[in-house]
């Protein structure tokens, strides 16, 4: 077996382990920190690998399994109230359970309780063994192929040594779409300090994953590379992006495609037999998207690998 094939199976084994843990602990608080540790990934990498392999986010998977197991409990006629069922499968309140259940099935849990077996068999096909599903290599291939086909774009991904970069940065916390003002503020500052040159690059360094961390707490650094030391001033700091081995993919995308592009890059590293390395996750912007005829970003997405 080739090394890349062994690594793919190792990824699947780790994700299967997490899925089994989720299925056995639906009544508990399924903390993303605990789940990522069980897979031996960083939280940032774990979420994207899980999404690429399973075809849904970790939160979507957990919610779906809770709803499906609750429905199984109802259909089997167990003597539980709706509140008892919602508590049994880890919902924070009966109201959140009711919303999730109706969104998934189109019927409320109470309505399903009053259905005949013929009626509910038409609206849901429950998995055997209490809703457990084994993730297979075929599932992996299907989801990866689907993701690659959905990426209706050409890209050239290379694995290469990225250099150490000194940057001036302003930390942005909250909605990423609002980071533009930080880049403008920082650009004006580095211009006044004569730190710009023809090799200056704009970079976004991600410290949190918005699919894991509540958006209002997500931290991202708006950066410009500089070629010399400078005195930090106010909210403007100095940061070293360490050199290292990275998978680097160049894309031409609009704002709505960033999430899918990151998932593609994580899937690419997996599909080509690379493990997550130590380093920062970052984007290098290669154009001013406002000057692009379609307002698109030309961006290098950089993922540390080993």
C-alpha positions as CSV (number, residue, x, y, z in Angstrom):
1,X,0.0,0.0,0.0
2,X,1.3,3.4,-0.9
3,X,2.1,5.9,1.9
4,X,-0.6,8.3,0.7
5,X,-3.2,5.5,0.8
6,X,-2.1,4.6,4.4
7,X,-2.4,8.3,5.4
8,X,-5.9,8.5,3.9
9,X,-7.0,5.5,5.9
10,X,-5.5,7.0,9.0
11,X,-7.6,10.2,8.5
12,X,-10.7,8.1,8.1
13,X,-9.8,6.0,11.2
14,X,-9.5,9.2,13.3
15,X,-12.7,10.7,12.0
16,X,-14.5,7.3,12.6
17,X,-13.2,7.4,16.2
18,X,-14.7,10.9,16.7
19,X,-18.0,9.9,15.1
20,X,-18.2,6.8,17.4
21,X,-17.5,9.0,20.4
22,X,-20.2,11.4,19.4
23,X,-22.7,8.6,18.9
24,X,-22.0,7.3,22.4
25,X,-22.1,10.7,24.1
26,X,-25.0,12.6,22.6
27,X,-26.4,13.4,26.0
28,X,-23.2,15.2,27.0
29,X,-21.6,18.5,26.0
30,X,-19.7,17.6,22.9
31,X,-17.0,20.2,23.2
32,X,-15.0,20.9,20.0
33,X,-11.8,21.0,21.9
34,X,-12.3,17.4,23.2
35,X,-13.4,16.1,19.8
36,X,-10.3,17.6,18.0
37,X,-8.0,16.1,20.6
38,X,-9.5,12.7,20.0
39,X,-8.7,13.1,16.3
40,X,-5.2,14.5,17.2
41,X,-5.8,17.6,15.1
42,X,-5.8,21.3,15.9
43,X,-9.4,22.7,16.2
44,X,-8.8,24.7,13.0
45,X,-7.7,21.7,10.9
46,X,-10.2,19.2,12.5
47,X,-13.3,21.2,11.5
48,X,-12.2,21.4,7.9
49,X,-11.1,17.8,7.6
50,X,-14.3,16.6,9.1
51,X,-16.4,18.7,6.7
52,X,-14.4,17.5,3.7
53,X,-14.7,13.9,4.7
54,X,-18.2,13.7,6.1
55,X,-19.9,16.3,3.9
56,X,-21.3,18.3,6.7
57,X,-19.9,20.4,9.6
58,X,-19.2,18.8,13.0
59,X,-22.1,20.8,14.5
60,X,-24.5,19.8,11.7
61,X,-23.5,16.1,12.2
62,X,-24.0,16.3,16.0
63,X,-27.4,18.0,15.6
64,X,-28.5,15.5,13.0
65,X,-27.5,12.5,15.1
66,X,-29.3,13.9,18.1
67,X,-32.5,14.5,16.1
68,X,-32.3,11.1,14.4
69,X,-31.9,9.3,17.7
70,X,-34.7,11.3,19.2
71,X,-36.9,10.3,16.3
72,X,-35.9,6.6,16.7
73,X,-36.9,6.9,20.4
74,X,-40.3,8.2,19.4
75,X,-40.9,5.7,16.7
76,X,-40.0,2.8,18.9
77,X,-42.7,3.9,21.3
78,X,-40.5,4.5,24.4
79,X,-42.4,6.0,27.3
80,X,-40.6,9.4,27.4
81,X,-42.0,12.9,27.3
82,X,-40.7,15.3,24.7
83,X,-38.7,17.1,27.4
84,X,-37.2,13.8,28.6
85,X,-36.2,13.0,25.0
86,X,-34.6,16.4,24.4
87,X,-32.6,16.0,27.6
88,X,-31.6,12.4,26.8
89,X,-30.0,13.5,23.5
90,X,-28.3,16.6,24.7
91,X,-30.5,19.5,23.6
92,X,-30.2,22.6,25.8
93,X,-34.0,23.1,25.9
94,X,-37.2,21.6,24.7
95,X,-37.7,24.6,22.4
96,X,-34.3,24.1,20.7
97,X,-35.1,20.4,20.3
98,X,-38.4,21.3,18.7
99,X,-36.9,23.7,16.2
100,X,-34.2,21.3,15.2
101,X,-36.6,18.4,14.9
102,X,-39.1,20.2,12.7
103,X,-36.4,21.7,10.6
104,X,-35.0,18.2,9.9
105,X,-38.3,16.3,9.4
106,X,-40.8,18.9,8.5
107,X,-42.9,17.7,11.5
108,X,-42.8,18.4,15.2
109,X,-41.8,15.7,17.6
110,X,-45.4,15.8,19.1
111,X,-46.9,15.3,15.6
112,X,-44.6,12.3,15.0
113,X,-45.7,10.8,18.3
114,X,-49.3,10.8,17.0
115,X,-48.4,9.3,13.6
116,X,-49.1,5.7,12.5
117,X,-46.1,3.6,11.5
118,X,-47.1,4.0,7.8
119,X,-47.1,7.8,8.1
120,X,-43.7,8.1,9.7
121,X,-42.0,5.5,7.6
122,X,-42.7,7.8,4.6
123,X,-40.9,10.8,6.1
124,X,-37.7,9.2,7.6
125,X,-35.5,6.2,7.0
126,X,-33.8,5.7,10.4
127,X,-30.4,4.0,10.4
128,X,-30.2,0.8,12.4
129,X,-28.2,0.4,15.6
130,X,-29.4,3.6,17.2
131,X,-28.5,5.8,14.3
132,X,-24.9,4.8,14.0
133,X,-23.2,4.9,10.6
134,X,-19.8,3.6,9.8
135,X,-17.8,6.0,7.5
136,X,-16.3,4.1,4.7
137,X,-13.6,4.6,2.1
138,X,-16.3,4.8,-0.5
139,X,-18.0,7.6,1.4
140,X,-14.6,9.4,1.6
141,X,-14.1,9.1,-2.2
142,X,-17.6,10.3,-2.9
143,X,-17.4,13.3,-0.7
144,X,-13.9,14.3,-1.8
145,X,-14.9,13.9,-5.5
146,X,-18.0,16.0,-4.9
147,X,-16.0,18.7,-3.2
148,X,-13.5,18.8,-6.1
149,X,-16.2,19.0,-8.7
150,X,-18.0,21.8,-6.8
151,X,-14.8,23.8,-7.0
152,X,-15.5,25.1,-10.4
153,X,-12.1,26.7,-10.7
154,X,-8.6,26.0,-11.8
155,X,-5.8,26.1,-9.3
156,X,-2.2,25.1,-9.0
157,X,-1.4,23.6,-5.6
158,X,2.2,23.2,-4.7
159,X,3.9,22.0,-1.5
160,X,6.9,24.2,-0.9
161,X,9.0,25.9,1.8
162,X,7.5,29.3,2.7
163,X,9.9,31.9,4.0
164,X,9.8,33.6,7.3
165,X,7.9,36.9,7.0
166,X,7.9,39.9,9.4
167,X,4.6,41.7,9.3
168,X,3.0,44.7,10.8
169,X,-0.5,43.8,12.0
170,X,-3.8,45.0,13.4
171,X,-5.8,42.4,15.2
172,X,-9.5,42.2,14.1
173,X,-12.1,40.5,16.3
174,X,-15.5,39.6,14.9
175,X,-17.2,39.3,11.6
176,X,-14.5,38.7,8.9
177,X,-16.3,40.7,6.3
178,X,-15.5,43.8,8.4
179,X,-11.8,43.4,8.4
180,X,-11.4,45.7,5.4
181,X,-11.3,48.8,7.5
182,X,-8.3,47.3,9.5
183,X,-6.4,46.7,6.2
184,X,-7.1,50.3,5.2
185,X,-6.0,51.6,8.6
186,X,-2.8,49.5,8.5
187,X,-2.0,50.5,4.9
188,X,-2.1,54.2,5.8
189,X,0.1,53.6,8.8
190,X,2.8,51.6,7.0
191,X,2.7,54.2,4.2
192,X,3.4,57.0,6.6
193,X,6.2,55.0,8.2
194,X,7.8,54.4,4.8
195,X,7.6,50.6,5.3
196,X,6.0,49.9,1.9
197,X,8.0,48.6,-1.1
198,X,7.4,46.7,-4.3
199,X,7.6,43.4,-2.5
200,X,5.0,44.2,0.2
201,X,2.3,41.6,0.6
202,X,-1.1,41.8,2.3
203,X,-1.8,38.8,4.4
204,X,-4.6,37.6,6.7
205,X,-3.5,35.3,9.5
206,X,-6.3,33.2,11.1
207,X,-6.1,32.5,14.8
208,X,-9.6,31.0,15.2
209,X,-12.1,29.1,13.0
210,X,-15.5,30.8,12.7
211,X,-17.1,27.3,12.4
212,X,-15.8,26.6,15.9
213,X,-15.5,29.9,17.7
214,X,-18.5,32.2,18.1
215,X,-18.1,34.8,15.4
216,X,-17.9,37.7,17.8
217,X,-14.8,36.1,19.3
218,X,-13.0,35.1,16.1
219,X,-9.6,36.7,15.8
220,X,-7.8,37.5,12.5
221,X,-4.7,39.6,11.9
222,X,-4.7,42.0,9.0
223,X,-1.1,42.2,8.0
224,X,1.4,43.8,5.6
225,X,4.9,42.4,5.2
226,X,7.8,44.7,6.2
227,X,11.5,44.2,5.6
228,X,12.9,45.8,8.7
229,X,12.1,46.1,12.4
230,X,9.8,49.0,13.5
231,X,8.5,50.4,16.7
232,X,5.1,49.1,17.6
233,X,2.5,51.8,18.0
234,X,-1.0,51.7,19.5
235,X,-2.9,48.7,18.3
236,X,-0.3,48.1,15.5
237,X,2.0,45.2,16.5
238,X,4.9,43.2,15.0
239,X,4.5,39.5,14.2
240,X,6.8,36.9,12.7
241,X,5.2,34.3,10.4
242,X,7.6,31.4,10.7
243,X,9.1,29.6,7.7
244,X,8.0,26.1,7.0
245,X,6.6,23.5,4.7
246,X,3.2,24.6,3.3
247,X,0.6,23.5,0.8
248,X,-0.1,26.6,-1.2
249,X,-3.0,27.0,-3.7
250,X,-3.7,30.0,-5.8
251,X,-7.3,30.8,-6.5
252,X,-9.4,33.5,-8.2
253,X,-12.6,33.7,-6.2
254,X,-15.3,36.0,-4.9
255,X,-16.1,36.6,-1.2
256,X,-18.7,33.8,-1.0
257,X,-16.2,31.1,-2.1
258,X,-13.6,31.4,0.6
259,X,-15.1,28.8,2.9
260,X,-15.4,26.2,0.2
261,X,-11.9,27.0,-1.0
262,X,-10.4,26.4,2.4
263,X,-12.3,23.0,2.6
264,X,-10.9,22.2,-0.8
265,X,-7.3,22.9,0.3
266,X,-7.7,20.8,3.5
267,X,-9.1,18.0,1.3
268,X,-6.3,18.3,-1.1
269,X,-3.7,17.9,1.6
270,X,-5.5,14.8,2.8
271,X,-5.9,13.4,-0.7
272,X,-2.2,13.8,-1.4
273,X,-1.0,12.1,1.8
274,X,0.0,15.1,3.9
275,X,-0.5,15.5,7.6
276,X,-1.1,18.8,9.4
277,X,2.1,20.6,10.2
278,X,3.1,23.3,12.8
279,X,2.6,26.8,11.6
280,X,0.1,29.6,10.8
281,X,-2.9,29.3,8.5
282,X,-2.9,32.3,6.3
283,X,-3.9,33.9,3.0
284,X,-1.7,36.1,0.8
285,X,-3.6,38.5,-1.3
286,X,-2.1,38.9,-4.8
287,X,-4.3,41.7,-6.2
288,X,-6.7,44.5,-5.2
289,X,-10.0,42.9,-5.7
290,X,-11.7,46.3,-6.3
291,X,-9.6,46.6,-9.5
292,X,-10.6,43.2,-10.7
293,X,-13.2,43.3,-13.5
294,X,-15.3,40.8,-11.6
295,X,-14.3,42.1,-8.1
296,X,-12.6,38.8,-7.4
297,X,-9.7,38.0,-5.1
298,X,-6.6,36.4,-6.4
299,X,-5.3,34.7,-3.3
300,X,-2.8,32.1,-2.1
301,X,-4.2,29.9,0.7
302,X,-1.4,28.4,2.8
303,X,-1.7,25.4,5.0
304,X,1.1,24.0,7.1
305,X,1.9,20.4,6.3
306,X,4.5,17.7,7.0
